[in-house]
Amino acid sequence: ILNVEQSPQSLHVQEGDSTNFTCSFPSSNFYALHWYRWETAKSPEALFVMTLNGDEKKKGRISATLNTKEGYSYLYIKGSQPEDSATYLCAFTMDSSYKLIFGSGTRLLVRP
Amino acid sequence: DTGVSQNPRHKITKRGQNVTFRCDPISEHNRLYWYRQTLGQGPEFLTYFQNEAQLEKSRLLSDRFSAERPKGSFSTLEIQRTEQGDSAMYLCASSFSAIEQYFGPGTRLTVT
């Protein structure tokens, strides 16, 4: 059974705080690791796709790292803003079908 | 808007009724995926198409579920004899044979 685990399940932070989430995935048959942001009533939005061990990606205040040998990825948000409030989903791809195997997400609430 | 669209956005039906959802992918995307998300869980893969061919179906997709993609453009997902356990968010995503998938806003199904 392929399992993608995310922690924490939910997080409440104050505006301006920095935060990070963890995603762990099977380290065998690795193809790619994805991070999505999903706001209520909107489409899940792709943040990052990472394929190589040691990959680091950055988009504005958000960055992510990847360790394929030990099977984990971190997502960091620097200086959280209320508009960062969303569910952050991690997903793992293991073959050329590119089908996504998701974790259950981390729900982030940023208080003004 | 050239993103992935899904209709309807919400559907309430009585147990035992049939329902059909539609997904319109991004133009020229040859791959189309269906996922289902239940409360507190991440999305789970249901099936995917490459052009008009259905290449993989999850064991989650019981005999009551059928998906089609005639002419390799839009796709429909039909659920026959709905059960309360079918209540979920049904998500569609498309890609051009690439790792990154673009999601629609989903159809929320409530079976009463």
Interface residues (C-beta under 8 A of the other chain):
Chain A: V4 Q6 Y31 A32 H34 Y36 A41 K42 S43 P44 E45 A46 V49 T51 L89 A91 T93 S97 Y98 K99 L100 I101 F102 G103 S104 G105
Chain B: G3 V4 R31 Y33 Y35 G40 Q41 G42 P43 E44 F45 Y48 L55 E56 L91 A93 S95 A98 I99 E100 Q101 Y102 F103 G104 P105 G106
